Amino acid sequence: MSSFQKISAVVMVFILFCACHIVYAQDSNLKNPESKISETIDFVQASFNKGQTRIEADLKSSESNISERIDFIQASFDRGQTRAKLWSYTWTAINGGATGIQTYLAISSHHDRVSNIVGASESFLGLAVLIVDPFHARSSGSDLREIPGGTPEEQKNKLDKAEDWLERNYKQEKLGTSWLSHVGVLAVSIIGAGIVWHYNGSKNGIISVLSNVVGGEAIIWTQPTRAIKDYNDYHSKYKDAYDGVPEKKYFIAPSKNGFVAGIYF
């Protein structure tokens, strides 16, 4: 037998072997096609259930995390609200009263009229700042409590609002105690004192600058700063912002005949 005939014989045997194997496999599948279909369906269903269970766990974990964050911020707002109200309303009343009294004196008497006009203007400026940019910490706790949070979507919206307000209060209190506030008080005091000095003499000018600096610094140094601490504590405890649950989930898993992949949302 030639080499060509030997190779041909080996190839034929291999082809026959493969053909028999294929026929056997097809025959097995045809005899019990339901089992193959059922096996595939069961596997896909199991994979889906596993993924669904994980998604539900992720949702519960996220909802718990959202609730915990809201509670943290709510408690922070509540703890600082009373003192914030006291500070805000006290200085609003003081500035409002000073504005009214000095305006009345400026109108009713010629004595030290310029001093009274400058004093009334400075008090009115302080009052305007407290009214135009109210101290938000005085009402944040009550305002946050009024926001509904019965559904997951409402909870997410409430957390977004709470975090925005916490950051807003933080920035307001940082600015209120920053060097810019001290410079602002000093600048207004010097300008006012210069006007008083020019019209009512050096003595009244010195009294004007000292009284205004003392009053302005008192407002700065008594301003509550709890939101600064609460903001830092919050970000220290919850370093990563809540990103929500992914809208889509993918899965891929091995099977007896290869891999199964899918997507659920």
C-alpha atoms as a printed R data frame, in Angstrom:
    type eleno elety resid chain resno       x       y      z
1   ATOM     1    CA   MET     A     1   0.000   0.000  0.000
2   ATOM     2    CA   SER     A     2   1.407   3.331 -1.032
3   ATOM     3    CA   SER     A     3   1.860   6.268  1.332
4   ATOM     4    CA   PHE     A     4  -0.999   8.128 -0.348
5   ATOM     5    CA   GLN     A     5  -3.353   5.182  0.211
6   ATOM     6    CA   LYS     A     6  -2.318   4.969  3.875
7   ATOM     7    CA   ILE     A     7  -3.006   8.659  4.455
8   ATOM     8    CA   SER     A     8  -6.330   8.370  2.635
9   ATOM     9    CA   ALA     A     9  -7.349   5.470  4.833
10  ATOM    10    CA   VAL     A    10  -6.486   7.370  8.023
11  ATOM    11    CA   VAL     A    11  -8.467  10.399  6.866
12  ATOM    12    CA   MET     A    12 -11.478   8.251  6.010
13  ATOM    13    CA   VAL     A    13 -11.390   6.572  9.408
14  ATOM    14    CA   PHE     A    14 -11.206   9.982 11.119
15  ATOM    15    CA   ILE     A    15 -14.139  11.290  9.048
16  ATOM    16    CA   LEU     A    16 -16.210   8.223  9.864
17  ATOM    17    CA   PHE     A    17 -15.404   8.631 13.557
18  ATOM    18    CA   CYS     A    18 -16.493  12.272 13.541
19  ATOM    19    CA   ALA     A    19 -19.636  11.425 11.605
20  ATOM    20    CA   CYS     A    20 -20.589   8.710 14.070
21  ATOM    21    CA   HIS     A    21 -19.955  11.053 16.998
22  ATOM    22    CA   ILE     A    22 -22.127  13.772 15.458
23  ATOM    23    CA   VAL     A    23 -24.925  11.326 14.659
24  ATOM    24    CA   TYR     A    24 -24.781   9.995 18.202
25  ATOM    25    CA   ALA     A    25 -24.916  13.485 19.684
26  ATOM    26    CA   GLN     A    26 -27.798  14.477 17.434
27  ATOM    27    CA   ASP     A    27 -29.616  11.259 18.225
28  ATOM    28    CA   SER     A    28 -29.228  11.908 21.964
29  ATOM    29    CA   ASN     A    29 -30.510  15.449 21.618
30  ATOM    30    CA   LEU     A    30 -33.428  14.374 19.432
31  ATOM    31    CA   LYS     A    31 -34.398  11.655 21.857
32  ATOM    32    CA   ASN     A    32 -34.570  14.128 24.734
33  ATOM    33    CA   PRO     A    33 -34.755  17.666 23.321
34  ATOM    34    CA   GLU     A    34 -36.867  18.877 26.241
35  ATOM    35    CA   SER     A    35 -34.062  18.188 28.684
36  ATOM    36    CA   LYS     A    36 -31.598  20.343 26.723
37  ATOM    37    CA   ILE     A    37 -34.085  23.196 26.425
38  ATOM    38    CA   SER     A    38 -35.076  22.881 30.061
39  ATOM    39    CA   GLU     A    39 -31.432  22.806 31.102
40  ATOM    40    CA   THR     A    40 -30.717  26.025 29.235
41  ATOM    41    CA   ILE     A    41 -33.823  27.756 30.567
42  ATOM    42    CA   ASP     A    42 -33.077  26.678 34.126
43  ATOM    43    CA   PHE     A    43 -29.523  27.926 33.888
44  ATOM    44    CA   VAL     A    44 -30.531  31.297 32.476
45  ATOM    45    CA   GLN     A    45 -33.270  31.627 35.089
46  ATOM    46    CA   ALA     A    46 -30.840  30.781 37.869
47  ATOM    47    CA   SER     A    47 -28.375  33.341 36.566
48  ATOM    48    CA   PHE     A    48 -31.101  35.968 36.395
49  ATOM    49    CA   ASN     A    49 -32.347  35.175 39.890
50  ATOM    50    CA   LYS     A    50 -28.827  35.436 41.244
51  ATOM    51    CA   GLY     A    51 -28.362  38.794 39.610
52  ATOM    52    CA   GLN     A    52 -31.805  39.992 40.683
53  ATOM    53    CA   THR     A    53 -31.086  39.013 44.286
54  ATOM    54    CA   ARG     A    54 -27.872  41.002 44.169
55  ATOM    55    CA   ILE     A    55 -29.644  44.033 42.688
56  ATOM    56    CA   GLU     A    56 -32.295  43.890 45.415
57  ATOM    57    CA   ALA     A    57 -29.566  43.720 48.029
58  ATOM    58    CA   ASP     A    58 -27.818  46.681 46.413
59  ATOM    59    CA   LEU     A    59 -31.067  48.642 46.443
60  ATOM    60    CA   LYS     A    60 -31.712  47.881 50.108
61  ATOM    61    CA   SER     A    61 -28.139  48.815 50.962
62  ATOM    62    CA   SER     A    62 -28.415  52.064 49.026
63  ATOM    63    CA   GLU     A    63 -31.763  52.945 50.593
64  ATOM    64    CA   SER     A    64 -30.333  52.292 54.047
65  ATOM    65    CA   ASN     A    65 -27.321  54.451 53.240
66  ATOM    66    CA   ILE     A    66 -29.517  57.287 51.991
67  ATOM    67    CA   SER     A    67 -31.666  57.168 55.117
68  ATOM    68    CA   GLU     A    68 -28.593  57.182 57.336
69  ATOM    69    CA   ARG     A    69 -27.159  60.214 55.540
70  ATOM    70    CA   ILE     A    70 -30.422  62.114 55.797
71  ATOM    71    CA   ASP     A    71 -30.661  61.334 59.510
72  ATOM    72    CA   PHE     A    72 -27.088  62.546 60.021
73  ATOM    73    CA   ILE     A    73 -27.745  65.874 58.315
74  ATOM    74    CA   GLN     A    74 -31.152  66.294 59.959
75  ATOM    75    CA   ALA     A    75 -29.625  65.801 63.396
76  ATOM    76    CA   SER     A    76 -26.855  68.268 62.536
77  ATOM    77    CA   PHE     A    77 -29.364  70.898 61.453
78  ATOM    78    CA   ASP     A    78 -31.494  70.354 64.542
79  ATOM    79    CA   ARG     A    79 -28.569  70.703 66.936
80  ATOM    80    CA   GLY     A    80 -27.500  74.026 65.467
81  ATOM    81    CA   GLN     A    81 -30.887  75.571 64.752
82  ATOM    82    CA   THR     A    82 -31.678  77.043 68.182
83  ATOM    83    CA   ARG     A    83 -28.383  78.911 68.522
84  ATOM    84    CA   ALA     A    84 -28.580  80.035 64.899
85  ATOM    85    CA   LYS     A    85 -32.032  81.503 65.517
86  ATOM    86    CA   LEU     A    86 -30.846  83.284 68.664
87  ATOM    87    CA   TRP     A    87 -27.854  84.824 66.871
88  ATOM    88    CA   SER     A    88 -29.766  85.816 63.759
89  ATOM    89    CA   TYR     A    89 -32.802  87.323 65.477
90  ATOM    90    CA   THR     A    90 -30.727  89.085 68.154
91  ATOM    91    CA   TRP     A    91 -28.474  90.881 65.702
92  ATOM    92    CA   THR     A    92 -31.362  91.629 63.377
93  ATOM    93    CA   ALA     A    93 -33.175  93.297 66.272
94  ATOM    94    CA   ILE     A    94 -30.045  95.190 67.416
95  ATOM    95    CA   ASN     A    95 -29.266  96.517 63.958
96  ATOM    96    CA   GLY     A    96 -32.899  97.289 63.282
97  ATOM    97    CA   GLY     A    97 -33.240  99.140 66.601
98  ATOM    98    CA   ALA     A    98 -30.004 101.082 66.088
99  ATOM    99    CA   THR     A    99 -31.085 102.089 62.590
100 ATOM   100    CA   GLY     A   100 -34.423 103.362 63.845
101 ATOM   101    CA   ILE     A   101 -33.018 105.266 66.844
102 ATOM   102    CA   GLN     A   102 -30.184 106.950 64.957
103 ATOM   103    CA   THR     A   103 -32.461 107.859 62.069
104 ATOM   104    CA   TYR     A   104 -34.877 109.486 64.504
105 ATOM   105    CA   LEU     A   105 -32.030 111.418 66.178
106 ATOM   106    CA   ALA     A   106 -30.687 112.575 62.827
107 ATOM   107    CA   ILE     A   107 -34.110 113.909 61.837
108 ATOM   108    CA   SER     A   108 -35.152 115.417 65.165
109 ATOM   109    CA   SER     A   109 -31.895 117.057 66.273
110 ATOM   110    CA   HIS     A   110 -29.103 119.046 64.636
111 ATOM   111    CA   HIS     A   111 -26.663 117.929 67.320
112 ATOM   112    CA   ASP     A   112 -24.175 115.398 65.893
113 ATOM   113    CA   ARG     A   113 -26.486 114.910 62.917
114 ATOM   114    CA   VAL     A   114 -23.735 113.598 60.674
115 ATOM   115    CA   SER     A   115 -22.651 111.100 63.310
116 ATOM   116    CA   ASN     A   116 -26.226 109.849 63.605
117 ATOM   117    CA   ILE     A   117 -26.655 109.639 59.826
118 ATOM   118    CA   VAL     A   118 -23.437 107.640 59.460
119 ATOM   119    CA   GLY     A   119 -24.357 105.408 62.396
120 ATOM   120    CA   ALA     A   120 -27.822 104.787 60.993
121 ATOM   121    CA   SER     A   121 -26.342 103.961 57.598
122 ATOM   122    CA   GLU     A   122 -23.881 101.477 59.087
123 ATOM   123    CA   SER     A   123 -26.590  99.821 61.196
124 ATOM   124    CA   PHE     A   124 -28.873  99.655 58.172
125 ATOM   125    CA   LEU     A   125 -26.081  98.016 56.148
126 ATOM   126    CA   GLY     A   126 -25.713  95.323 58.825
127 ATOM   127    CA   LEU     A   127 -29.475  94.825 58.891
128 ATOM   128    CA   ALA     A   128 -29.641  94.553 55.101
129 ATOM   129    CA   VAL     A   129 -26.972  91.842 55.067
130 ATOM   130    CA   LEU     A   130 -28.941  89.769 57.582
131 ATOM   131    CA   ILE     A   131 -32.156  90.193 55.600
132 ATOM   132    CA   VAL     A   132 -30.865  89.820 52.033
133 ATOM   133    CA   ASP     A   133 -28.682  86.823 52.927
134 ATOM   134    CA   PRO     A   134 -30.493  85.297 55.923
135 ATOM   135    CA   PHE     A   135 -28.629  82.939 58.202
136 ATOM   136    CA   HIS     A   136 -29.870  79.657 56.742
137 ATOM   137    CA   ALA     A   137 -28.916  77.471 59.709
138 ATOM   138    CA   ARG     A   138 -31.763  79.048 61.682
139 ATOM   139    CA   SER     A   139 -34.380  77.151 59.630
140 ATOM   140    CA   SER     A   140 -32.581  74.304 57.839
141 ATOM   141    CA   GLY     A   141 -33.722  71.645 60.302
142 ATOM   142    CA   SER     A   142 -37.392  72.585 60.047
143 ATOM   143    CA   ASP     A   143 -37.234  73.000 56.273
144 ATOM   144    CA   LEU     A   144 -35.592  69.610 55.736
145 ATOM   145    CA   ARG     A   145 -38.137  67.850 57.934
146 ATOM   146    CA   GLU     A   146 -40.960  69.141 55.738
147 ATOM   147    CA   ILE     A   147 -39.555  67.503 52.598
148 ATOM   148    CA   PRO     A   148 -41.303  64.158 51.925
149 ATOM   149    CA   GLY     A   149 -39.239  61.000 51.925
150 ATOM   150    CA   GLY     A   150 -41.715  58.145 51.674
151 ATOM   151    CA   THR     A   151 -40.459  56.600 48.435
152 ATOM   152    CA   PRO     A   152 -36.926  55.767 47.261
153 ATOM   153    CA   GLU     A   153 -37.112  58.577 44.719
154 ATOM   154    CA   GLU     A   154 -38.272  61.060 47.368
155 ATOM   155    CA   GLN     A   155 -35.497  59.870 49.660
156 ATOM   156    CA   LYS     A   156 -32.910  60.477 46.938
157 ATOM   157    CA   ASN     A   157 -34.288  63.960 46.256
158 ATOM   158    CA   LYS     A   158 -34.337  64.709 49.978
159 ATOM   159    CA   LEU     A   159 -30.709  63.651 50.341
160 ATOM   160    CA   ASP     A   160 -29.688  65.856 47.412
161 ATOM   161    CA   LYS     A   161 -31.445  68.812 49.007
162 ATOM   162    CA   ALA     A   162 -29.961  68.071 52.441
163 ATOM   163    CA   GLU     A   163 -26.426  67.893 51.045
164 ATOM   164    CA   ASP     A   164 -26.928  71.122 49.102
165 ATOM   165    CA   TRP     A   165 -28.155  72.901 52.226
166 ATOM   166    CA   LEU     A   166 -25.325  71.520 54.335
167 ATOM   167    CA   GLU     A   167 -22.791  72.834 51.844
168 ATOM   168    CA   ARG     A   168 -24.651  76.159 51.581
169 ATOM   169    CA   ASN     A   169 -24.586  76.628 55.362
170 ATOM   170    CA   TYR     A   170 -20.928  75.650 55.463
171 ATOM   171    CA   LYS     A   171 -19.975  78.255 52.857
172 ATOM   172    CA   GLN     A   172 -22.062  80.957 54.533
173 ATOM   173    CA   GLU     A   173 -20.478  80.376 57.922
174 ATOM   174    CA   LYS     A   174 -16.970  80.166 56.451
175 ATOM   175    CA   LEU     A   175 -17.473  83.497 54.693
176 ATOM   176    CA   GLY     A   176 -19.020  85.062 57.788
177 ATOM   177    CA   THR     A   177 -15.913  84.305 59.853
178 ATOM   178    CA   SER     A   178 -13.314  84.783 57.120
179 ATOM   179    CA   TRP     A   179 -10.783  87.594 56.832
180 ATOM   180    CA   LEU     A   180 -13.006  89.187 54.188
181 ATOM   181    CA   SER     A   181 -15.643  89.892 56.824
182 ATOM   182    CA   HIS     A   182 -13.081  91.466 59.148
183 ATOM   183    CA   VAL     A   183 -11.718  93.613 56.324
184 ATOM   184    CA   GLY     A   184 -15.262  94.622 55.358
185 ATOM   185    CA   VAL     A   185 -16.067  95.776 58.887
186 ATOM   186    CA   LEU     A   186 -12.822  97.744 59.107
187 ATOM   187    CA   ALA     A   187 -13.305  99.371 55.699
188 ATOM   188    CA   VAL     A   188 -16.872 100.490 56.433
189 ATOM   189    CA   SER     A   189 -15.805 101.767 59.856
190 ATOM   190    CA   ILE     A   190 -12.909 103.821 58.462
191 ATOM   191    CA   ILE     A   191 -15.031 105.356 55.707
192 ATOM   192    CA   GLY     A   192 -17.790 106.271 58.149
193 ATOM   193    CA   ALA     A   193 -15.318 107.627 60.703
194 ATOM   194    CA   GLY     A   194 -13.664 109.757 58.049
195 ATOM   195    CA   ILE     A   195 -16.984 111.420 57.217
196 ATOM   196    CA   VAL     A   196 -17.779 111.996 60.899
197 ATOM   197    CA   TRP     A   197 -14.260 113.335 61.565
198 ATOM   198    CA   HIS     A   198 -14.644 115.822 58.745
199 ATOM   199    CA   TYR     A   199 -17.976 117.228 59.939
200 ATOM   200    CA   ASN     A   200 -18.062 116.591 63.698
201 ATOM   201    CA   GLY     A   201 -14.391 116.537 64.697
202 ATOM   202    CA   SER     A   202 -11.785 113.955 65.598
203 ATOM   203    CA   LYS     A   203 -13.395 112.905 68.866
204 ATOM   204    CA   ASN     A   204 -16.618 111.862 67.202
205 ATOM   205    CA   GLY     A   205 -14.647 110.240 64.378
206 ATOM   206    CA   ILE     A   206 -12.716 108.043 66.844
207 ATOM   207    CA   ILE     A   207 -15.911 107.121 68.682
208 ATOM   208    CA   SER     A   208 -17.526 106.237 65.367
209 ATOM   209    CA   VAL     A   209 -14.755 103.934 64.162
210 ATOM   210    CA   LEU     A   210 -14.393 102.189 67.533
211 ATOM   211    CA   SER     A   211 -18.102 101.636 68.042
212 ATOM   212    CA   ASN     A   212 -18.600 100.280 64.543
213 ATOM   213    CA   VAL     A   213 -15.552  97.993 64.704
214 ATOM   214    CA   VAL     A   214 -16.632  96.623 68.095
215 ATOM   215    CA   GLY     A   215 -20.161  96.013 66.843
216 ATOM   216    CA   GLY     A   216 -19.066  94.401 63.584
217 ATOM   217    CA   GLU     A   217 -16.484  92.181 65.261
218 ATOM   218    CA   ALA     A   218 -19.029  91.132 67.873
219 ATOM   219    CA   ILE     A   219 -21.311  89.916 65.078
220 ATOM   220    CA   ILE     A   220 -18.466  87.952 63.482
221 ATOM   221    CA   TRP     A   221 -17.128  86.371 66.654
222 ATOM   222    CA   THR     A   222 -20.537  85.352 67.969
223 ATOM   223    CA   GLN     A   223 -21.699  83.844 64.674
224 ATOM   224    CA   PRO     A   224 -22.397  80.099 65.010
225 ATOM   225    CA   THR     A   225 -19.990  77.835 63.147
226 ATOM   226    CA   ARG     A   226 -21.578  74.456 63.732
227 ATOM   227    CA   ALA     A   227 -22.250  73.908 60.021
228 ATOM   228    CA   ILE     A   228 -18.508  74.018 59.355
229 ATOM   229    CA   LYS     A   229 -17.904  71.155 61.778
230 ATOM   230    CA   ASP     A   230 -20.947  69.210 60.590
231 ATOM   231    CA   TYR     A   231 -19.927  69.570 56.949
232 ATOM   232    CA   ASN     A   232 -16.413  68.287 57.678
233 ATOM   233    CA   ASP     A   233 -17.745  65.432 59.814
234 ATOM   234    CA   TYR     A   234 -20.203  64.425 57.101
235 ATOM   235    CA   HIS     A   235 -17.577  64.285 54.399
236 ATOM   236    CA   SER     A   236 -15.203  62.483 56.704
237 ATOM   237    CA   LYS     A   237 -17.797  59.803 57.408
238 ATOM   238    CA   TYR     A   238 -19.240  59.576 53.900
239 ATOM   239    CA   LYS     A   239 -16.289  60.185 51.613
240 ATOM   240    CA   ASP     A   240 -18.045  59.048 48.444
241 ATOM   241    CA   ALA     A   241 -21.170  60.824 47.251
242 ATOM   242    CA   TYR     A   242 -24.202  58.635 46.583
243 ATOM   243    CA   ASP     A   243 -24.241  57.755 42.890
244 ATOM   244    CA   GLY     A   244 -27.501  55.838 42.913
245 ATOM   245    CA   VAL     A   245 -28.177  52.309 41.719
246 ATOM   246    CA   PRO     A   246 -27.022  51.646 38.146
247 ATOM   247    CA   GLU     A   247 -29.857  51.829 35.662
248 ATOM   248    CA   LYS     A   248 -28.619  48.659 33.942
249 ATOM   249    CA   LYS     A   249 -26.914  45.537 35.159
250 ATOM   250    CA   TYR     A   250 -24.986  43.030 33.107
251 ATOM   251    CA   PHE     A   251 -24.083  39.462 33.908
252 ATOM   252    CA   ILE     A   252 -21.967  36.748 32.322
253 ATOM   253    CA   ALA     A   253 -21.567  33.254 33.703
254 ATOM   254    CA   PRO     A   254 -20.143  29.903 32.569
255 ATOM   255    CA   SER     A   255 -22.480  27.144 31.441
256 ATOM   256    CA   LYS     A   256 -22.038  23.516 30.459
257 ATOM   257    CA   ASN     A   257 -21.931  24.456 26.793
258 ATOM   258    CA   GLY     A   258 -20.040  27.756 27.010
259 ATOM   259    CA   PHE     A   259 -21.127  31.072 28.523
260 ATOM   260    CA   VAL     A   260 -24.430  32.808 29.210
261 ATOM   261    CA   ALA     A   261 -24.643  36.596 29.207
262 ATOM   262    CA   GLY     A   262 -27.524  38.999 29.719
263 ATOM   263    CA   ILE     A   263 -28.733  42.395 30.793
264 ATOM   264    CA   TYR     A   264 -31.529  43.445 33.138
265 ATOM   265    CA   PHE     A   265 -32.717  46.923 34.069
